[in-house]
Amino acid sequence: MLVEFRTKNFRSLRDEQVLSFVASTDKTLLDTHALGTGLKAAPHLLKSAVVYGANASGKSNLIKALQYMRGVVLESAAQQPGQRFDKLQPFKLDSASVSQPTEFEVTLLLNGVRYQYGFAMTAHRIVGEHLLVYKAFKPQRWFERHFDTESGKDIYEFGSGLKGAKNLWEGATRPNALFLSVAVQLNSDALRPLFDWFADGLVIFNELSPLSPQFTLQMLKQETPRKAIRDFLRATDNSIADIEVASTQTAVRSIHFDLTTGKREEEMGEQTLDEVKVHHTTDQGKAVFDLMDESSGTQNLLFLAGPILDILKKGLTLVVDELDTSLHTLLVQALVRLFHQPDGNTSGAQLLFTTHDTSLLDAYGLLRRDQIWFVEKNPDQSSTLFPLTDFSPRKNEALERGYLQGRYGALPFLRNPSLGLTR
């Protein structure tokens, strides 16, 4: 499970921002909305968290920061010597930040062991990397690396807790690669669980990684997963009787050119096309519709169904930017409640999402106060992340009204008196 995420100097997140899944001491909904860990430092971890803020406030940048961190972990071992991290974007609106490293850190609970891993980087190289492992209350420093500007070399320090060919892994790690990534590539069993969380335990849907129908389509071709998806959809539309994938073969012509000879070749082949058919049944009759005849909300819900059912089963962490896109507020509530159901979420799956749907704030039994976060854009265009608990709201406080009245900040600044937009 994700315990905490930190980032600094990434896009509009200039100063260090911290998102925590550690539950407060509030007992409200604790049995359903949090999971006990057995750790003194974090007795309970939240199963979900939501982030609110105005357009362009920095909500999406928080998700992109976690996404960028994952990308560096998974891909840096394949970087070519001297290759830059071209897509890295530090805060650009002050000269000091442009020249400073960007920092990322996650704290995870994996199989009862707490990992605190992070790194700092510039577009040219990794300038710092560290891993603390809490197998007991006192942490073990498995490794630490920092770039020494005087010698122009990376300096490594290893703890006794990290087993394996550490000198080999160090020697194979280039300046623009993470030690973690290289060590796992060279068969480090000790570091594998941490790497695997980034590879398989973290699922992100946003504009850079949009929701794909393929995962759900493959599940629909198997009887048991298909029934689970059907039941998932029927819970939101009781006219849906069944759902299936009809596969057809179609002829495809491909043309190839040989650039050396100028010869043109044509080949005929076959391609499989999958078409989703939705069966509806009412008291008045039955009909089968193509998926494109369904609403965009039903389509989005279908494509979410496969990944969400898989995430709940495996105990993964799902991150979604603008979960409410094309979904009715009651459907969004239903999706969030899936993560809170003890019978349905038995493996510690987590959900982090951004939204503009303020009605969720007062939906009965949906969210604890420590699950609600805000992002606000400052006058200097940097973003600040902060929890609702900073305002110590009363248990029965009308959160939606308080938010829209500006009590917690994170609202858009509108300056057009002729339209009545004057906040």
C-alpha positions as CSV (number, residue, x, y, z in Angstrom):
1,M,0.0,0.0,0.0
2,L,1.1,3.6,-0.6
3,V,1.9,5.3,2.7
4,E,3.2,8.7,1.4
5,F,4.3,10.4,-1.7
6,R,6.6,13.5,-1.8
7,T,7.8,15.6,-4.6
8,K,9.6,18.9,-5.1
9,N,10.4,21.2,-8.0
10,F,8.2,19.3,-10.5
11,R,6.2,21.5,-12.9
12,S,4.1,23.8,-10.7
13,L,5.0,21.9,-7.5
14,R,8.0,24.1,-6.7
15,D,8.2,23.5,-2.9
16,E,8.0,20.1,-1.3
17,Q,4.5,18.7,-1.4
18,V,3.4,15.7,0.7
19,L,0.4,13.4,0.1
20,S,-0.2,11.0,3.0
21,F,-2.5,7.9,3.2
22,V,-1.9,7.6,7.0
23,A,-5.2,7.7,8.8
24,S,-5.7,10.2,11.6
25,T,-6.8,9.2,15.0
26,D,-10.5,9.9,14.1
27,K,-12.4,6.6,14.5
28,T,-15.2,7.6,12.1
29,L,-15.6,4.9,9.3
30,L,-12.2,3.5,10.3
31,D,-13.2,-0.2,9.9
32,T,-14.3,0.3,6.3
33,H,-12.2,3.2,5.0
34,A,-8.8,2.2,6.4
35,L,-6.8,-0.9,6.9
36,G,-4.8,-1.8,10.0
37,T,-1.0,-2.2,9.5
38,G,0.3,-3.2,12.9
39,L,2.9,-0.4,12.6
40,K,3.2,2.2,15.4
41,A,4.2,5.0,13.0
42,A,1.1,4.4,10.8
43,P,-1.5,2.2,12.5
44,H,-4.0,2.5,9.7
45,L,-3.7,3.4,6.0
46,L,-6.6,4.9,4.1
47,K,-8.0,3.0,1.1
48,S,-8.8,6.2,-0.9
49,A,-8.0,9.9,-1.2
50,V,-9.5,12.7,-3.3
51,V,-7.9,15.9,-4.5
52,Y,-9.9,19.1,-5.3
53,G,-8.7,22.3,-6.8
54,A,-9.4,24.8,-9.6
55,N,-8.5,24.2,-13.2
56,A,-4.7,24.6,-13.7
57,S,-4.2,24.5,-9.9
58,G,-1.8,21.6,-10.1
59,K,-3.9,18.6,-9.3
60,S,-2.9,16.9,-12.5
61,N,0.8,17.7,-11.9
62,L,0.7,15.8,-8.6
63,I,-0.4,12.7,-10.6
64,K,2.2,13.4,-13.3
65,A,4.9,13.6,-10.7
66,L,4.1,10.1,-9.4
67,Q,3.9,8.9,-13.0
68,Y,7.2,10.5,-13.9
69,M,8.8,8.9,-10.9
70,R,7.5,5.5,-12.0
71,G,8.8,6.1,-15.6
72,V,12.4,6.8,-14.3
73,V,12.3,3.7,-12.1
74,L,11.2,1.5,-15.0
75,E,13.2,2.9,-17.8
76,S,16.4,4.5,-16.6
77,A,18.4,1.3,-16.7
78,A,17.9,1.4,-20.5
79,Q,19.2,5.0,-20.9
80,Q,22.0,5.4,-23.3
81,P,25.3,6.9,-22.0
82,G,24.9,10.7,-21.9
83,Q,21.1,10.5,-22.7
84,R,19.1,13.4,-21.1
85,F,15.8,13.2,-19.3
86,D,14.3,15.6,-21.8
87,K,10.7,15.5,-20.4
88,L,11.8,16.6,-16.9
89,Q,10.2,20.0,-16.1
90,P,11.3,21.8,-13.0
91,F,9.4,24.9,-11.9
92,K,10.4,27.5,-14.5
93,L,9.0,30.8,-13.1
94,D,12.0,31.6,-10.9
95,S,15.6,31.3,-11.8
96,A,16.6,29.4,-8.6
97,S,14.3,26.5,-9.2
98,V,15.3,26.0,-12.8
99,S,18.8,25.1,-11.8
100,Q,17.8,22.9,-8.8
101,P,17.1,19.1,-8.9
102,T,13.7,17.6,-9.0
103,E,12.9,15.3,-6.1
104,F,10.6,12.3,-5.6
105,E,10.0,9.9,-2.7
106,V,7.5,7.2,-1.9
107,T,6.9,5.3,1.3
108,L,5.3,1.9,0.7
109,L,4.1,-1.0,2.9
110,L,4.9,-4.2,1.0
111,N,4.3,-7.6,2.7
112,G,4.5,-5.9,6.1
113,V,7.8,-4.2,5.4
114,R,8.0,-0.4,5.1
115,Y,10.2,1.0,2.3
116,Q,11.1,4.6,2.0
117,Y,12.7,5.2,-1.4
118,G,13.5,8.4,-3.3
119,F,15.9,10.2,-5.7
120,A,16.8,13.6,-6.9
121,M,17.6,14.3,-10.6
122,T,18.4,16.9,-13.2
123,A,17.9,16.6,-16.9
124,H,21.5,15.3,-17.2
125,R,21.9,12.8,-14.3
126,I,20.7,11.3,-11.0
127,V,22.2,13.5,-8.2
128,G,20.9,11.5,-5.2
129,E,19.2,8.2,-4.4
130,H,18.4,6.5,-1.1
131,L,16.5,3.6,0.4
132,L,15.4,3.0,4.0
133,V,13.8,-0.3,5.0
134,Y,11.9,-0.7,8.2
135,K,11.9,-4.4,9.1
136,A,11.7,-3.4,12.7
137,F,10.9,0.0,14.3
138,K,14.4,1.2,13.6
139,P,15.2,1.8,9.9
140,Q,18.0,0.1,8.0
141,R,19.7,2.2,5.4
142,W,20.2,-0.2,2.6
143,F,21.9,2.3,0.3
144,E,22.6,6.0,-0.3
145,R,24.1,7.6,-3.3
146,H,25.0,11.2,-4.0
147,F,26.9,13.1,-6.7
148,D,30.1,14.7,-5.5
149,T,30.6,17.8,-7.5
150,E,34.3,18.1,-6.7
151,S,35.3,14.6,-7.9
152,G,32.6,14.4,-10.5
153,K,31.7,10.9,-9.2
154,D,28.8,9.2,-7.5
155,I,29.5,8.3,-3.9
156,Y,27.8,5.1,-2.5
157,E,27.2,4.0,1.0
158,F,25.7,0.5,1.6
159,G,24.2,-1.0,4.7
160,S,24.4,-4.6,5.8
161,G,20.7,-5.1,5.2
162,L,21.1,-5.1,1.4
163,K,22.4,-8.5,0.2
164,G,23.8,-9.3,-3.2
165,A,26.5,-8.1,-5.6
166,K,26.5,-4.5,-4.5
167,N,29.8,-3.6,-6.1
168,L,28.7,-5.1,-9.4
169,W,25.5,-3.2,-9.4
170,E,27.3,0.1,-8.5
171,G,29.8,-0.4,-11.3
172,A,27.0,-1.0,-13.8
173,T,25.0,2.1,-12.8
174,R,25.6,5.0,-15.2
175,P,25.1,8.7,-14.0
176,N,21.7,8.8,-15.8
177,A,20.4,5.6,-14.3
178,L,18.9,4.6,-11.0
179,F,20.8,2.1,-8.8
180,L,17.5,0.5,-8.0
181,S,16.7,-0.1,-11.6
182,V,20.1,-1.5,-12.6
183,A,20.3,-3.7,-9.5
184,V,16.9,-5.3,-10.3
185,Q,17.9,-5.8,-13.9
186,L,21.0,-7.6,-12.6
187,N,18.8,-9.9,-10.5
188,S,18.6,-8.3,-7.1
189,D,16.0,-10.3,-5.2
190,A,16.1,-7.9,-2.2
191,L,15.1,-4.9,-4.3
192,R,12.7,-6.7,-6.6
193,P,9.5,-6.1,-4.4
194,L,10.1,-2.3,-4.5
195,F,10.7,-2.3,-8.3
196,D,7.7,-4.5,-8.9
197,W,5.3,-2.1,-7.1
198,F,6.2,0.6,-9.7
199,A,5.9,-1.9,-12.5
200,D,2.8,-3.9,-11.5
201,G,1.3,-2.4,-8.3
202,L,0.7,1.1,-9.5
203,V,-2.0,1.9,-12.2
204,I,-2.4,5.4,-13.5
205,F,-5.1,6.8,-15.9
206,N,-4.7,10.4,-17.1
207,E,-4.1,12.3,-20.3
208,L,-0.6,10.8,-20.7
209,S,-1.9,7.2,-20.1
210,P,-5.6,7.2,-21.1
211,L,-7.9,4.4,-20.2
212,S,-7.7,1.6,-22.9
213,P,-10.6,-0.8,-23.6
214,Q,-8.3,-3.7,-24.4
215,F,-7.9,-4.9,-20.8
216,T,-11.7,-5.1,-20.3
217,L,-12.1,-6.6,-23.8
218,Q,-9.8,-9.5,-22.9
219,M,-11.7,-10.1,-19.6
220,L,-15.0,-10.2,-21.5
221,K,-13.7,-13.1,-23.6
222,Q,-13.4,-15.2,-20.4
223,E,-16.6,-16.5,-18.7
224,T,-15.9,-15.8,-15.1
225,P,-14.5,-12.2,-15.6
226,R,-17.3,-11.5,-18.1
227,K,-20.0,-12.3,-15.5
228,A,-18.2,-10.1,-12.9
229,I,-18.2,-7.2,-15.4
230,R,-21.8,-7.8,-16.3
231,D,-22.8,-7.7,-12.7
232,F,-20.8,-4.6,-12.2
233,L,-22.7,-2.8,-15.0
234,R,-26.0,-4.2,-13.9
235,A,-25.6,-2.5,-10.6
236,T,-25.7,0.8,-12.4
237,D,-28.2,0.0,-15.2
238,N,-30.8,-2.7,-14.4
239,S,-31.8,-3.1,-18.0
240,I,-28.4,-4.6,-18.9
241,A,-28.9,-8.4,-19.1
242,D,-25.6,-9.4,-20.6
243,I,-22.5,-8.2,-22.4
244,E,-20.3,-10.0,-24.8
245,V,-17.5,-9.6,-27.4
246,A,-18.2,-10.7,-30.9
247,S,-15.0,-11.4,-32.8
248,T,-14.9,-11.2,-36.7
249,Q,-12.2,-11.7,-39.2
250,T,-11.7,-9.1,-41.9
251,A,-9.4,-9.0,-44.9
252,V,-6.5,-6.5,-44.6
253,R,-4.2,-5.4,-47.5
254,S,-0.7,-4.2,-46.6
255,I,1.8,-2.5,-49.0
256,H,5.6,-2.7,-48.6
257,F,8.2,-0.7,-50.4
258,D,11.8,-1.8,-50.8
259,L,13.7,1.5,-50.6
260,T,16.8,0.0,-52.3
261,T,15.1,-1.5,-55.3
262,G,11.9,0.6,-55.4
263,K,9.9,-2.6,-55.7
264,R,6.3,-2.5,-54.4
265,E,4.8,-5.6,-52.8
266,E,1.2,-6.1,-51.7
267,E,0.1,-8.8,-49.2
268,M,-3.4,-9.9,-48.1
269,G,-4.0,-11.0,-44.6
270,E,-6.6,-11.2,-41.9
271,Q,-7.2,-9.1,-38.8
272,T,-9.5,-9.9,-35.8
273,L,-12.0,-7.2,-34.9
274,D,-13.7,-7.2,-31.6
275,E,-17.2,-5.7,-31.2
276,V,-18.9,-5.3,-27.9
277,K,-22.5,-6.2,-27.8
278,V,-24.7,-5.0,-24.9
279,H,-27.9,-7.0,-24.3
280,H,-30.8,-5.0,-22.7
281,T,-34.0,-6.4,-21.3
282,T,-37.1,-4.5,-20.1
283,D,-40.7,-5.5,-19.4
284,Q,-41.5,-4.3,-22.9
285,G,-38.9,-6.2,-24.8
286,K,-35.3,-7.1,-25.5
287,A,-32.6,-5.6,-27.8
288,V,-28.9,-5.8,-28.5
289,F,-26.9,-2.6,-29.0
290,D,-23.4,-1.9,-30.3
291,L,-21.2,-0.3,-27.6
292,M,-21.1,2.9,-29.7
293,D,-24.9,3.2,-29.2
294,E,-24.4,3.4,-25.4
295,S,-23.7,6.6,-23.6
296,S,-20.2,7.8,-23.1
297,G,-20.8,7.3,-19.3
298,T,-21.6,3.6,-19.9
299,Q,-18.6,3.2,-22.2
300,N,-16.3,4.8,-19.6
301,L,-17.8,2.6,-16.9
302,L,-17.3,-0.5,-18.9
303,F,-13.7,0.3,-19.7
304,L,-13.1,1.0,-16.0
305,A,-14.8,-2.1,-14.9
306,G,-12.1,-4.6,-16.0
307,P,-9.1,-2.7,-14.4
308,I,-11.0,-1.9,-11.2
309,L,-12.1,-5.5,-10.6
310,D,-8.5,-6.6,-11.2
311,I,-7.1,-3.9,-9.0
312,L,-9.5,-4.9,-6.1
313,K,-8.6,-8.5,-6.5
314,K,-4.8,-8.0,-6.5
315,G,-4.6,-5.1,-4.0
316,L,-3.1,-2.5,-6.4
317,T,-3.0,1.3,-6.2
318,L,-5.2,3.0,-8.8
319,V,-4.6,6.7,-9.6
320,V,-7.2,8.5,-11.8
321,D,-7.1,12.1,-13.0
322,E,-10.7,13.5,-13.2
323,L,-12.6,10.3,-12.2
324,D,-15.9,12.1,-12.8
325,T,-15.4,12.6,-16.5
326,S,-18.7,11.5,-18.2
327,L,-19.8,9.7,-15.0
328,H,-22.8,10.7,-13.0
329,T,-22.0,11.6,-9.4
330,L,-23.8,8.5,-8.1
331,L,-21.6,6.3,-10.3
332,V,-18.5,8.0,-9.0
333,Q,-19.7,7.4,-5.5
334,A,-20.3,3.7,-6.3
335,L,-16.8,3.3,-7.6
336,V,-15.3,4.9,-4.5
337,R,-17.4,2.8,-2.2
338,L,-16.1,-0.4,-3.9
339,F,-12.7,0.4,-2.4
340,H,-14.3,0.8,1.1
341,Q,-16.2,-2.5,1.1
342,P,-14.3,-5.0,3.3
343,D,-15.8,-8.0,1.5
344,G,-14.9,-6.6,-1.9
345,N,-11.5,-5.1,-1.1
346,T,-9.7,-7.8,0.8
347,S,-6.2,-7.1,-0.4
348,G,-5.6,-3.5,0.5
349,A,-6.3,-1.9,-2.9
350,Q,-6.2,1.9,-2.9
351,L,-7.7,4.7,-5.0
352,L,-6.3,8.2,-5.5
353,F,-8.3,10.5,-7.7
354,T,-8.9,14.1,-8.7
355,T,-12.3,15.6,-9.3
356,H,-14.4,18.7,-9.5
357,D,-17.5,16.9,-8.2
358,T,-18.1,18.8,-5.0
359,S,-21.2,16.8,-4.1
360,L,-18.9,13.9,-3.0
361,L,-17.8,16.0,0.0
362,D,-21.2,15.6,1.7
363,A,-22.2,12.2,0.3
364,Y,-23.2,10.1,3.3
365,G,-20.5,7.7,4.5
366,L,-18.4,8.2,1.5
367,L,-15.3,10.0,2.8
368,R,-13.5,10.6,6.1
369,R,-12.2,14.1,6.6
370,D,-8.6,12.9,6.3
371,Q,-9.2,11.5,2.8
372,I,-9.9,15.0,1.4
373,W,-7.1,17.1,-0.1
374,F,-6.9,20.4,-1.9
375,V,-4.4,22.0,-4.4
376,E,-4.3,25.8,-4.7
377,K,-2.3,27.9,-7.2
378,N,-0.4,30.7,-5.4
379,P,0.1,34.2,-6.9
380,D,3.7,33.2,-8.0
381,Q,2.0,30.3,-9.9
382,S,3.4,27.6,-7.7
383,S,1.0,25.0,-6.3
384,T,0.4,24.0,-2.7
385,L,-1.2,20.7,-1.6
386,F,-2.9,20.6,1.8
387,P,-5.5,18.4,3.6
388,L,-8.9,19.3,4.8
389,T,-7.8,18.4,8.3
390,D,-5.7,21.5,8.4
391,F,-9.0,23.4,9.0
392,S,-10.2,21.1,11.8
393,P,-13.8,20.9,10.4
394,R,-16.6,19.8,12.7
395,K,-17.9,16.3,12.2
396,N,-21.3,17.5,10.9
397,E,-19.9,20.5,8.9
398,A,-21.4,21.1,5.5
399,L,-18.1,20.5,3.6
400,E,-19.4,21.2,0.1
401,R,-20.9,24.6,1.1
402,G,-17.8,25.5,3.0
403,Y,-15.6,24.7,0.1
404,L,-17.7,26.6,-2.5
405,Q,-17.8,29.6,-0.1
406,G,-14.0,29.6,0.0
407,R,-13.5,28.4,3.5
408,Y,-10.8,26.0,2.5
409,G,-9.3,27.8,-0.5
410,A,-8.5,25.9,-3.7
411,L,-11.1,27.7,-5.7
412,P,-10.7,29.5,-9.1
413,F,-10.1,33.3,-9.1
414,L,-12.7,34.8,-11.4
415,R,-12.5,38.4,-12.4
416,N,-15.3,39.3,-14.8
417,P,-17.9,41.5,-12.9
418,S,-20.1,41.7,-16.0
419,L,-20.8,38.0,-15.8
420,G,-21.1,38.0,-12.0
421,L,-17.8,36.1,-11.7
422,T,-16.0,38.0,-9.0
423,R,-14.3,35.7,-6.5
